[in-house]
Structures are given as C-alpha cells and as structure tokens.
Amino acid sequence: MATEKIKEEAHRLVDNLSEQATWEDLMQEIYIRQAIESGLADSEAGRTLDVKEVRARYHLPE
C-alpha cells in the first residue's frame, strides 16, 4: 500500500474512534486493518489453502 494511502487510512481509523477510545482501541483497529490487508494480499497471490487441506493438516474432523 502506498504511503499516502496508509496515512489516509490511519487518519480515517482515528476519526472513526469514539471520543472515549483508548490507545488499546486504536491499536486493535490498526491490527485488524493490517490483518485484513495481509489476508487479501495472500489471497491475491495464491498463498491460501483449502479448508479441507487445513483440516487434514491438523487432523481436524470435516
């Protein structure tokens, strides 16, 4: 993501916080946003596994 876009998104995250928000609230919003961005990038790059593959890898019932 371009630096300008990151700054815009950071401003948007802060603007959307409640007046009573804590630093932890801000950090949670940043973490969630980063996790979503990372997941989307992995998906677009084909770095994902099918649910059946994950269940088999961890010996989980289907």
MILUMKOL-269591 format. One record per residue: residue in three letters; residue number from 1; x, y, z of N, C-alpha, C, CB in turn. Coordinates in nm, 4 decimals. Glycine has a CB too. Layout:
! MILUMKOL-269591
+--------+-----+----------+----------+----------+----------+----------+----------+----------+----------+----------+----------+----------+----------+
! residu ! num !   n_east !  n_north !     n_up !  ca_east ! ca_north !    ca_up !   c_east !  c_north !     c_up !  cb_east ! cb_north !    cb_up !
+--------+-----+----------+----------+----------+----------+----------+----------+----------+----------+----------+----------+----------+----------+
!    Ala ! NUM !        X !        Y !        Z !        X !        Y !        Z !        X !        Y !        Z !        X !        Y !        Z !
...
+--------+-----+----------+----------+----------+----------+----------+----------+----------+----------+----------+----------+----------+----------+
***
This chain:
! MILUMKOL-269591
+--------+-----+----------+----------+----------+----------+----------+----------+----------+----------+----------+----------+----------+----------+
! residu ! num !   n_east !  n_north !     n_up !  ca_east ! ca_north !    ca_up !   c_east !  c_north !     c_up !  cb_east ! cb_north !    cb_up !
+--------+-----+----------+----------+----------+----------+----------+----------+----------+----------+----------+----------+----------+----------+
!    Met !   1 !   0.0853 !  -0.1170 !   0.0000 !   0.0000 !   0.0000 !   0.0000 !   0.0897 !   0.1230 !   0.0000 !  -0.0969 !   0.0000 !   0.1223 !
!    Ala !   2 !   0.0573 !   0.2207 !  -0.0813 !   0.1357 !   0.3424 !  -0.0898 !   0.1301 !   0.4206 !   0.0411 !   0.0865 !   0.4289 !  -0.2051 !
!    Thr !   3 !   0.2377 !   0.4936 !   0.0694 !   0.2458 !   0.5700 !   0.1939 !   0.1288 !   0.6649 !   0.2097 !   0.3756 !   0.6477 !   0.1994 !
!    Glu !   4 !   0.0904 !   0.7332 !   0.1026 !  -0.0213 !   0.8272 !   0.1106 !  -0.1494 !   0.7556 !   0.1514 !  -0.0413 !   0.8988 !  -0.0238 !
!    Lys !   5 !  -0.1693 !   0.6387 !   0.0955 !  -0.2884 !   0.5598 !   0.1273 !  -0.2875 !   0.5173 !   0.2739 !  -0.2971 !   0.4362 !   0.0362 !
!    Ile !   6 !  -0.1708 !   0.4779 !   0.3253 !  -0.1599 !   0.4364 !   0.4651 !  -0.1942 !   0.5537 !   0.5563 !  -0.0176 !   0.3831 !   0.4961 !
!    Lys !   7 !  -0.1415 !   0.6712 !   0.5243 !  -0.1696 !   0.7879 !   0.6064 !  -0.3185 !   0.8228 !   0.6033 !  -0.0863 !   0.9070 !   0.5593 !
!    Glu !   8 !  -0.3788 !   0.8144 !   0.4863 !  -0.5226 !   0.8417 !   0.4746 !  -0.6027 !   0.7427 !   0.5589 !  -0.5676 !   0.8346 !   0.3268 !
!    Glu !   9 !  -0.5670 !   0.6156 !   0.5506 !  -0.6380 !   0.5125 !   0.6264 !  -0.6168 !   0.5300 !   0.7765 !  -0.5917 !   0.3730 !   0.5829 !
!    Ala !  10 !  -0.4958 !   0.5677 !   0.8168 !  -0.4691 !   0.5917 !   0.9587 !  -0.5546 !   0.7068 !   1.0099 !  -0.3196 !   0.6217 !   0.9817 !
!    His !  11 !  -0.5641 !   0.8128 !   0.9313 !  -0.6494 !   0.9261 !   0.9695 !  -0.7953 !   0.8817 !   0.9800 !  -0.6358 !   1.0418 !   0.8670 !
!    Arg !  12 !  -0.8379 !   0.7990 !   0.8863 !  -0.9770 !   0.7516 !   0.8883 !  -1.0031 !   0.6665 !   1.0123 !  -1.0086 !   0.6706 !   0.7606 !
!    Leu !  13 !  -0.9087 !   0.5794 !   1.0466 !  -0.9244 !   0.4963 !   1.1663 !  -0.9373 !   0.5830 !   1.2916 !  -0.8052 !   0.3999 !   1.1807 !
!    Val !  14 !  -0.8519 !   0.6822 !   1.3032 !  -0.8557 !   0.7702 !   1.4194 !  -0.9858 !   0.8493 !   1.4221 !  -0.7352 !   0.8654 !   1.4191 !
!    Asp !  15 !  -1.0268 !   0.9018 !   1.3086 !  -1.1508 !   0.9804 !   1.3018 !  -1.2728 !   0.8980 !   1.3393 !  -1.1693 !   1.0375 !   1.1622 !
!    Asn !  16 !  -1.2690 !   0.7678 !   1.3140 !  -1.3839 !   0.6821 !   1.3426 !  -1.3870 !   0.6289 !   1.4860 !  -1.3848 !   0.5667 !   1.2473 !
!    Leu !  17 !  -1.2831 !   0.6541 !   1.5631 !  -1.2828 !   0.6105 !   1.7024 !  -1.3758 !   0.6995 !   1.7850 !  -1.1391 !   0.6133 !   1.7602 !
!    Ser !  18 !  -1.4298 !   0.6424 !   1.8905 !  -1.5138 !   0.7215 !   1.9803 !  -1.4265 !   0.8179 !   2.0598 !  -1.5949 !   0.6299 !   2.0757 !
!    Glu !  19 !  -1.4881 !   0.9183 !   2.1172 !  -1.4146 !   1.0157 !   2.1981 !  -1.3531 !   0.9499 !   2.3218 !  -1.5072 !   1.1307 !   2.2402 !
!    Gln !  20 !  -1.4079 !   0.8379 !   2.3645 !  -1.3584 !   0.7681 !   2.4831 !  -1.2554 !   0.6602 !   2.4489 !  -1.4745 !   0.7057 !   2.5583 !
!    Ala !  21 !  -1.2133 !   0.6530 !   2.3250 !  -1.1220 !   0.5476 !   2.2810 !  -0.9890 !   0.5541 !   2.3563 !  -1.0976 !   0.5585 !   2.1302 !
!    Thr !  22 !  -0.9328 !   0.4369 !   2.3760 !  -0.8026 !   0.4258 !   2.4418 !  -0.6961 !   0.3933 !   2.3369 !  -0.8054 !   0.3167 !   2.5536 !
!    Trp !  23 !  -0.5708 !   0.3963 !   2.3807 !  -0.4628 !   0.3544 !   2.2914 !  -0.4827 !   0.2100 !   2.2477 !  -0.3263 !   0.3708 !   2.3601 !
!    Glu !  24 !  -0.5343 !   0.1264 !   2.3389 !  -0.5595 !  -0.0134 !   2.3049 !  -0.6650 !  -0.0248 !   2.1946 !  -0.6043 !  -0.0914 !   2.4295 !
!    Asp !  25 !  -0.7665 !   0.0604 !   2.2002 !  -0.8691 !   0.0605 !   2.0949 !  -0.8074 !   0.0937 !   1.9605 !  -0.9810 !   0.1608 !   2.1278 !
!    Leu !  26 !  -0.7214 !   0.1950 !   1.9589 !  -0.6549 !   0.2332 !   1.8344 !  -0.5659 !   0.1204 !   1.7835 !  -0.5721 !   0.3607 !   1.8547 !
!    Met !  27 !  -0.4894 !   0.0590 !   1.8731 !  -0.4011 !  -0.0500 !   1.8327 !  -0.4804 !  -0.1682 !   1.7776 !  -0.3152 !  -0.0951 !   1.9508 !
!    Gln !  28 !  -0.5962 !  -0.1960 !   1.8381 !  -0.6801 !  -0.3048 !   1.7883 !  -0.7289 !  -0.2743 !   1.6472 !  -0.7997 !  -0.3283 !   1.8822 !
!    Glu !  29 !  -0.7718 !  -0.1519 !   1.6230 !  -0.8178 !  -0.1144 !   1.4889 !  -0.7055 !  -0.1257 !   1.3862 !  -0.8734 !   0.0283 !   1.4898 !
!    Ile !  30 !  -0.5864 !  -0.0833 !   1.4237 !  -0.4715 !  -0.0942 !   1.3335 !  -0.4396 !  -0.2403 !   1.3061 !  -0.3484 !  -0.0229 !   1.3928 !
!    Tyr !  31 !  -0.4402 !  -0.3230 !   1.4099 !  -0.4105 !  -0.4654 !   1.3940 !  -0.5121 !  -0.5323 !   1.3027 !  -0.4083 !  -0.5352 !   1.5302 !
!    Ile !  32 !  -0.6388 !  -0.5036 !   1.3238 !  -0.7444 !  -0.5637 !   1.2413 !  -0.7264 !  -0.5224 !   1.0958 !  -0.8849 !  -0.5219 !   1.2922 !
!    Arg !  33 !  -0.7017 !  -0.3939 !   1.0732 !  -0.6839 !  -0.3448 !   0.9362 !  -0.5650 !  -0.4127 !   0.8693 !  -0.6647 !  -0.1923 !   0.9357 !
!    Gln !  34 !  -0.4533 !  -0.4247 !   0.9431 !  -0.3332 !  -0.4876 !   0.8879 !  -0.3582 !  -0.6344 !   0.8577 !  -0.2153 !  -0.4732 !   0.9848 !
!    Ala !  35 !  -0.4296 !  -0.7040 !   0.9454 !  -0.4586 !  -0.8462 !   0.9237 !  -0.5437 !  -0.8652 !   0.7988 !  -0.5300 !  -0.9064 !   1.0462 !
!    Ile !  36 !  -0.6405 !  -0.7789 !   0.7794 !  -0.7260 !  -0.7868 !   0.6605 !  -0.6437 !  -0.7614 !   0.5351 !  -0.8424 !  -0.6855 !   0.6696 !
!    Glu !  37 !  -0.5607 !  -0.6558 !   0.5367 !  -0.4768 !  -0.6239 !   0.4214 !  -0.3832 !  -0.7395 !   0.3884 !  -0.3960 !  -0.4966 !   0.4477 !
!    Ser !  38 !  -0.3241 !  -0.7993 !   0.4913 !  -0.2323 !  -0.9111 !   0.4719 !  -0.3048 !  -1.0324 !   0.4136 !  -0.1651 !  -0.9484 !   0.6046 !
!    Gly !  39 !  -0.4230 !  -1.0601 !   0.4657 !  -0.5018 !  -1.1722 !   0.4148 !  -0.5431 !  -1.1539 !   0.2704 !  -0.6241 !  -1.1917 !   0.4994 !
!    Leu !  40 !  -0.5829 !  -1.0326 !   0.2362 !  -0.6199 !  -1.0045 !   0.0972 !  -0.4996 !  -1.0200 !   0.0043 !  -0.6781 !  -0.8627 !   0.0848 !
!    Ala !  41 !  -0.3835 !  -0.9720 !   0.0484 !  -0.2627 !  -0.9858 !  -0.0331 !  -0.2267 !  -1.1329 !  -0.0516 !  -0.1451 !  -0.9099 !   0.0314 !
!    Asp !  42 !  -0.2372 !  -1.2121 !   0.0543 !  -0.2103 !  -1.3560 !   0.0434 !  -0.3073 !  -1.4221 !  -0.0535 !  -0.2195 !  -1.4233 !   0.1813 !
!    Ser !  43 !  -0.4327 !  -1.3861 !  -0.0442 !  -0.5337 !  -1.4437 !  -0.1325 !  -0.5051 !  -1.4092 !  -0.2785 !  -0.6734 !  -1.3944 !  -0.0931 !
!    Glu !  44 !  -0.4749 !  -1.2823 !  -0.3037 !  -0.4459 !  -1.2392 !  -0.4409 !  -0.3210 !  -1.3062 !  -0.4970 !  -0.4293 !  -1.0882 !  -0.4459 !
!    Ala !  45 !  -0.2260 !  -1.3395 !  -0.4096 !  -0.1011 !  -1.4030 !  -0.4533 !  -0.1111 !  -1.5547 !  -0.4558 !   0.0129 !  -1.3614 !  -0.3628 !
!    Gly !  46 !  -0.2290 !  -1.6084 !  -0.4216 !  -0.2469 !  -1.7531 !  -0.4244 !  -0.1854 !  -1.8250 !  -0.3057 !  -0.1890 !  -1.8078 !  -0.5494 !
!    Arg !  47 !  -0.1588 !  -1.7531 !  -0.1971 !  -0.0987 !  -1.8148 !  -0.0789 !  -0.2067 !  -1.8538 !   0.0223 !   0.0034 !  -1.7188 !  -0.0140 !
!    Thr !  48 !  -0.2988 !  -1.9352 !  -0.0228 !  -0.4064 !  -1.9818 !   0.0647 !  -0.4193 !  -2.1330 !   0.0534 !  -0.5406 !  -1.9129 !   0.0292 !
!    Leu !  49 !  -0.4874 !  -2.1919 !   0.1504 !  -0.5141 !  -2.3350 !   0.1488 !  -0.6641 !  -2.3578 !   0.1536 !  -0.4438 !  -2.4062 !   0.2668 !
!    Asp !  50 !  -0.7072 !  -2.4635 !   0.0933 !  -0.8465 !  -2.5044 !   0.1013 !  -0.8755 !  -2.5521 !   0.2436 !  -0.8782 !  -2.6161 !  -0.0030 !
!    Val !  51 !  -0.9974 !  -2.5327 !   0.2895 !  -1.0360 !  -2.5727 !   0.4250 !  -1.0077 !  -2.7208 !   0.4477 !  -1.1849 !  -2.5428 !   0.4497 !
!    Lys !  52 !  -1.0328 !  -2.8054 !   0.3488 !  -1.0074 !  -2.9484 !   0.3634 !  -0.8592 !  -2.9760 !   0.3873 !  -1.0556 !  -3.0237 !   0.2393 !
!    Glu !  53 !  -0.7719 !  -2.9003 !   0.3190 !  -0.6281 !  -2.9171 !   0.3389 !  -0.5875 !  -2.8796 !   0.4814 !  -0.5501 !  -2.8322 !   0.2377 !
!    Val !  54 !  -0.6423 !  -2.7718 !   0.5325 !  -0.6103 !  -2.7280 !   0.6686 !  -0.6588 !  -2.8311 !   0.7695 !  -0.6735 !  -2.5900 !   0.6983 !
!    Arg !  55 !  -0.7809 !  -2.8796 !   0.7514 !  -0.8352 !  -2.9800 !   0.8438 !  -0.7493 !  -3.1063 !   0.8412 !  -0.9819 !  -3.0142 !   0.8075 !
!    Ala !  56 !  -0.7070 !  -3.1488 !   0.7238 !  -0.6232 !  -3.2683 !   0.7135 !  -0.4877 !  -3.2459 !   0.7789 !  -0.6046 !  -3.3082 !   0.5669 !
!    Arg !  57 !  -0.4312 !  -3.1284 !   0.7594 !  -0.3001 !  -3.0972 !   0.8158 !  -0.3021 !  -3.1004 !   0.9679 !  -0.2532 !  -2.9608 !   0.7677 !
!    Tyr !  58 !  -0.4114 !  -3.0561 !   1.0279 !  -0.4208 !  -3.0517 !   1.1732 !  -0.5092 !  -3.1625 !   1.2311 !  -0.4738 !  -2.9177 !   1.2160 !
!    His !  59 !  -0.5379 !  -3.2604 !   1.1465 !  -0.6165 !  -3.3773 !   1.1882 !  -0.7495 !  -3.3372 !   1.2531 !  -0.5353 !  -3.4627 !   1.2857 !
!    Leu !  60 !  -0.8178 !  -3.2437 !   1.1914 !  -0.9487 !  -3.1982 !   1.2401 !  -1.0598 !  -3.2691 !   1.1639 !  -0.9629 !  -3.0444 !   1.2253 !
!    Pro !  61 !  -1.1716 !  -3.2951 !   1.2279 !  -1.2831 !  -3.3598 !   1.1583 !  -1.3417 !  -3.2655 !   1.0526 !  -1.3929 !  -3.4026 !   1.2591 !
!    Glu !  62 !  -1.3952 !  -3.3255 !   0.9487 !  -1.4547 !  -3.2451 !   0.8407 !  -1.5956 !  -3.2186 !   0.8686 !  -1.4420 !  -3.3120 !   0.7075 !
+--------+-----+----------+----------+----------+----------+----------+----------+----------+----------+----------+----------+----------+----------+
***
